């Protein structure tokens, strides 16, 4: 069984909406939903591939299975954890220029500092208060990309950087390694968006970061990019 939140989303969690983070109202149980046949309209705007409610009618991709609502086709298959996707290489692509003194080091190591910032929680919810005393978590970024979002074992969504933040999407954003060794941020058409140094980034866009840049998402999550010594 699923329950319905105050905004009409089908939630797999009984106390707090697993889609938008809204508190669940009492007496809001509903029957389990079934995914519509691929390509057919889903119930109440649900994804025709997996049945997940489409909370944002302007979002191009399904948050769970990445179905493309514009092209009307299934998204890319999930990538196995620990296996980095090889970037496409054009047949005549020139080699990247050598790094200049003082510029980004090719292959340089980075780390992402993830913390809970209560000052970001401008609309607190007594049913799901911002955690206090949460230590900062450090994630080394030495590979090709890292996914950020809420973990969902039922849907087999296990981000490389899991955040226990009800305002974040399951596949919220990802950090990507550029050819010159720098790091880029890409918002994955998340429900509540992602901000870079206080400015909302365009959904689906990719922006190259510099050391010290701060990313905020969800209700209280702050991420800072730092170069490893």
N, C-alpha and C positions, 0 to 999 in steps of 0.2 A: 504493500500500500504506500501511497504517497500522500503528502499533505499540501495544501495550497496556502501560500503566504498572502499578506494583505494586498500585494500588487498582482495577484493572480498567477504566480509562477508555481509549477509543480515542484515540490521539494522532496528530496530523499531523506532529509533530516527533520525530526519532529519538532524541534524547538526554534530553529533558525534556518531561514531559507538558504538552501545550498546553491541557489542561482544568483540572488541579488543581496543576500544578507539580511533581509527584513525579518522581524520576529514573526513567528507563526501564531495565528489567531486560533483560539480554542474552537473545536468543532469544525475544523476545516479539512477533514480527511476527504480523500477522493480515491477513486479506483486507480490502479496502475495503468499507465498509458502505454500504448503500443506504437511503435514506429510505423509511419505510413510507408507504402511501397515507394522505392526510390524514384524521385522525380515527381511524386504526387503531393499536393498540398497537405501539410500536416494539420492536426487539430489545433485551433487557436493560434495559428502561426508557428506550429512546432516544426522542427527540422524534419524533412521528408526522409532523411537517411537514418537518424537515430531516435527521433521523437523528442529531443530536447526542446523545451519552449524557447521561441525566439523573442527574448525580452526586449531587445532593441530592434525595431523594424528596419532600421537603416544599416544594421551590421551586415557585412557581406558574408562572413563566414560563421558557421556554427561553432560555438565555444567548445563543444565536446569532440565532435568528429571532423570539424573543419570543412563541412559541406559548403560549397560555393553557391549561395542563393542567386547570384547574378548569372553565372554560367550554367547553373542548374546541373552541377555534376559533383561527384564525391571529391573530397579533399585528398591530399597525398596520404599514402599509408604511413602509420606511425613508425618512427625510427627507433630501432632497438637501443636501449640505454647502453652507453659506453662506446657506441659506434658513431663516429663523427661523419656527417655527410660531406662528400668531396665537393668543393665548389666547382661550378662549371667553368671550363677553360676554352676560350675561343681558339680556333685553329691557328690564327696568326697573332695571338695576343703577345705583345712584347713583354719581356721580363721586367718586373718592377724595378724602378731606379734604386740605387744604393741609398741607404739612410745617410742623411747629412748630419754633421756634428750638431748636437743639441736637439735633433729631431727624434721622432719615435724610433725605438730600436726594433728591428725586425726580429720577431720571435720573442720579444721581451715578455716576462711574466707579469701578470696582473692579479689583483685580489679585489674581491667585492665585499664591502663591510655592510652587513644588514642589521638594522636596529629598529626598535619600536620607539616612535616619537609621538608621545601623547598630545603634543601641540597640533598635530595634523588632524586629530579626531575632533573636528569642529561640530559634529552632530552626534554626540555620544548616545549610545543605546544602553540603558540600564540592564537589559537582558543579555547583552554581550559587551561588557565594559572593556576598555583598553587595558591590556595586561601591564602590570607595574613590576619593576625589578627584573625585567627580561634582559639578559646579557646580550652584548653585541656578538653576532656570529660572523666569522670570516670564511669566505669561500675562495680558494685558489682558482684562478681562471687561466689554465695553461693549454686548453684544447681549442676546438673550433667554435663551439657555441654552448650556451647554458640557458636552459629554460627556467623561467620564474613563474610561480603560481601556487594555487592551493592544491594540496595533494588529495587525490580521490582514488582510493584503492579499489572501490567498486567498479570504476570505469578504467582502471589501470592507468591512471594519470599520476606520474611520480616525477615532479619537476626536479631539476638539479639543484635549484634553490627553492625549497618549499617555504611558504609563508603562511602562518596560521592567522590570516587576516580575512574576515568575512567580506570585506569590500573588494577583494582581488578575485580575478577570474582563475579558473583552473589552469588554463594556458594563457597567462596574462601578457608576458613579454619575453624577449630573449636577448641575450648579449651575444654578439657575433664577432669573430676575429677577422679583421681586414687583412688584405694581402701584405700590407706594410707593417703588420704587427699591432696596429692600433685596434681599439675596440669600438663597436657600433651597437647602438640600442635600437631594437625594433619592437614596436607595440603590435601585438597580435590581434588587433581589433577587439581589445578587451572591453568589457561592459562599462567600467567606470573610468577608463582612460589611464594614461601614464604621463607624468610631468617630468621635465628635465630642467633643473635649476629654476623651478617655479612656473615654467611655461608648458602648457599642454602640448604634447607631440601629436602629430597627425596619425590617425589609426593606419597601421600597415606600413608607415614610413620607417626609414632606417637613417639614424643620425650618428655620425662619428663622435665619440666622446674624447675628452681630455682628462688628464689626471685631476682629481678633486671634484669632478662633476657629481651632482647629486640627483638621484632619481627617486621620486615618491610615487606610491601607488596604494590602492586600497584605502583603508581608513587611517592607518598609522604606520605604514612601512616606509622606511627610508633606506636607500642603498647608495653607497659612495664608492667610486672607482679609485683605487690606489695602485701605484706601481710597486711591484715586489722589489725589495732591496737586492 
